[in-house]
């Protein structure tokens, strides 16, 4: 499994309604991203929420999205070819101050 973590800091000018709409759109990708061969959803798990750590080390990050993919191939398709994901990315223009993305395979160091 590949864990894909996306973190956003929305621009201060982004309205709360637009932040909510964007987060809902991102969350919908779990069901709307379809495997090119099976035409079935291929995101294995999806979790998301607003940053609430009391440690003060979030460096402006406000929202976190965690997805799991079965394989590197599925993750790579999602990143480079999936029309639902690519369409979502286009909606972020002008909304995001900072984004950070990290992926990992559990136990691989």
N, C-alpha and C positions, 0 to 999 in steps of 0.2 A: 504494500500500500504506500502511496505517496501522499503525504500531508502537505497541503498548499494553504499558506496563511497570508491573507491580505489585510493590511492595516491602512486606514485612512485618517487624515486630518482634513476635515472640510474647511473651506475658506470661511472666515467670520461673516462674510456677506451672504453665505448660503442660508436661505430661510429654513427654519425647522421643518416646514412642510416638505421642502425639496429634499432635505436630508432623509426624512422618513420615506418619501417616494423612492429615492435612490436606493436606500437599504432594502426596501420591499422588492424593487426590481432585481437587485443582486440576489436576494434570497430566492426569487423565482427561478433562477438558473438551475437549481437542483432538479426541477421538473422539466424545464424547457430546453436544456442541453441534451440532445439526442445523439446516440452513437451512430456513426455514419453507416454501419452495416446493419445493426439490429433495429435502428430507429426507436430504441428504448432509452430512458434516462440512464446515464452512466456515472453521474456523481454519486459516490457510495454513501457519503454522509456530508452534512452541512450544518454548521453552527455559526451563530453570529450574535453580536451584542455590542453595547456601548461600553467603553473603557470605564472601569470603576475601581482600579487598584489604588489603595491608599499610600503606596510606596512613593509616589511622585516621580516615577522614572519613565513615564509614558512619552515624554518628549513631544507633546502636542497631539499624539495619536488619540483619536476619539472613538473610532469604530473598528471592530475586528471581525473578520470572516474566516472560518476554518473549513476547508473542504478536504475530502479524501477521494483519491482516484485509485483504481485497481492496479494501474501500471503507468510507466513513463509514457507509453504510447497514448493512453487516454488523456493524461495531463497535457501532453504536447498538442494533441488534437484540440483540446479545449483552448489552449493558449493561442494557437495559430490559425485554426480553421473553423471552429464552431461558430456558426452564424449568430446564435443567441448570445454567446459571450462577446463576440466582436461588436455586435450591435450595442450591448450594454456599455462597453468601453467608450464608445463614441458619445454616450450621454454624460460622461464624466467631465467633458471639456468645460473649464471655467468653474468647476465646483470644488476641486481638490487642491488643497494647499500642499499636502505631502502624502505620498503613498510609499509603503514599504511592503515588499513581497518576499517571503522565504518559503522554501520547500524542503522537506526532509523525508528520508526513509527511516522508520523507527529502528534504532539499534545500530545504524550505520554512522560511524564517527570518523 
